[in-house]
């Protein structure tokens, strides 16, 4: 869920409550909404909590929509955000689909290089902040449940330092209601096989 000036989402929270949703993932980094004022975001986090919905926060980007390059600035920005939002969170996800940035942004020559970047600039400084707050650590959601990235999570110690594994088994256009064919890479079933 995103809560910003133009995405207030009262209806979303109402429907989540009526449907009995137990958890929601909410972006808490500045680019997820319009300004640096946390008033609106905190209001909606409170509404989710009041509805009995546990909230996993997600922190991805810096104020200017860039990926972090400096671990200390990332740690500082995450700390600033959590100073406002931590009381409403049940866990915290560090990053999102970091396995895709070597492809989507042509930034890295390999998944290993992308993993090194993620660990050094986001994951390790994020874990440091979350441990101080006693918030469970969720590793960045794994796009398409990429088996090579899942292996790297284990080999590099990221999985051991995480309390929760986030992996994205969903994919467009092959939603579960359209195919049960595990041989199609972009399908829920094939993602589950990879996990």
N, C-alpha and C positions, 0 to 999 in steps of 0.2 A: 504494500500500500504506500502511496505517496500523499503527503499532505502539504499543500502549498496554498498560496493566495488564490490560485485558480483551480485547486483540487481539494476542496474542503472535505468532501466525502462523508457527509452525515448519512447519506443513503447507504454507502458502503458499510459503515459501521452498523447501521440498523439491520441490514441484510445479514451481515456476519453474525450478529447476535441472534436473530431469528432462526438462522440455519444451524446454530450451535457450533460455530467455528471455534476451535480451541486455541489456535496459534495464528499469528500474523507476522510477516516480515516487513519492517518499516525502515526506509532509508533515513538516516540521521545526519548524513554529510550535507554541508551547506548547499551544494548544487541540486540536491533533491527538492528544494523549495526555492522561494524567490529571494529572500533576504537573510540577514544574519540574526533576525529576531526569532527566538524559539517559542514565542507565546502561542502561536497557532498549532505548531507541532505538539507542544506539551499538552495543549487542550485535547487534542485527538488521541494522544497516548493515554491520557487519563480516561477518556471515554472507552477506549478499548479495554483498559484494566477494569473499569466499572462493569463492563459487559462480561467479565470473566475470561477475556481473551489474553493469553500470554503473548508477549511481544518480543520477537528477536530483532534487535537493531542491526542495521547494516551500514558500514562505513566504507566508502569506496574512494571518493575523489577529493581533491583539494578545492579551495574556494573558487579557483578560476577554471574548474572543470578539467584540470590536468591530472594525470597519474603522478603520484609523488615520486621524487627522486632522492629526497633527503629523509632518512629514517627519523631524525630528530624533529623535523617539522611535521611529519606525519603523526608522530607520537603526541606532539603538542596540540595539533588540530583535533585528534581523536579525544584527547583529554578534555579539551574545551567543549566538545560536543557532548561527551558523557557527563560533564559537570551539570548539564541541563537535563539530560534524558535518562541517565542510569537508573533513577528510582522507579522508572516505568518498565524497565527491561528485565526479561528472564534469562536472556543470553545475548551474545553479540557476535555477528558475522564480520570477519575481516576480509573485505574485498568482494569481488564477484566475477566469476568466469575468467579467472586469470589465465586459464589454459587457452582461451580464445585470443588473447591480445597478441600473441606471436603471429596469428593468422590475420585477424581483423585489422590490426594497426601496423603490420609489417615491421614490428619493432625488434623482434628477436629472430635469430637464425635457427633456434631450436626450442623445444619445450623445456629442455634442461636450463637454457639461458633465461627463459621466462620464469621458471620456478626460482632460480637464484635471485632474480630481480624481486619477485613477490616476497620471498622469505626475508630478504635484506631490507626492503623499503616499506613493507606493510605488515607481514605476519609477525615477525619477531618483535618489532616495536609495539604492535597491537597487543600481543600476548602480555608484554610487560605492563601495559596500562590495565588490561582486563584482570590480570592477577592481583593488582593492587586493589581493585574494586570487587574482587571475588565474583566476577561475572563469568559464566561458562563461555568457553571459546568455541566458535564455529569457524571452520576453515572456509575459504571462499567457495561459493557454489561452483561445481564442476560442470561446465557446459557440455551437453550431450553425453554426460557420464563417461567422458573420455578415459578409456582404460589405461592409456599411457600416462596420463596425468595422475590418475588414482594410484598407479604404481610409484610415481615420483613422490606423491604425498607420503607414502610409506617409507621409501628409501631415504628421503631427506629429513625425516623426523617430524614433519608437519602433522601427520596423522597422530603420532604419539602425543604431541603438544596440544591437540584439539580434544574437546569434550564431545563435540557433535560434528559429524560429516554432513556437509551440504552438497547434494548432487542433483543436477537437473535432468530428470529422465524424460521430461516432456520435449516435444519438438514439433515445429510446423513443417509440413502440412499434415503429418501423419499422427493425429491424435488417437488415443486408444479406441475411440468409437469408430474410427475409420479403417484401422488395420490391426491385425494380430500377428503380423509377419515379422518375426524377430530378425530376418535377414535384411530388412530395410534399415539403413543406418539411422535415419531420422524418424525413429518410432519409439514409443514408450517401451515396447517389449525388448527391442534390441538394447536400449539403454539399461534396462534391468539386468539383462544378461551380462553386460559389461561390468556393472557394479558387482 
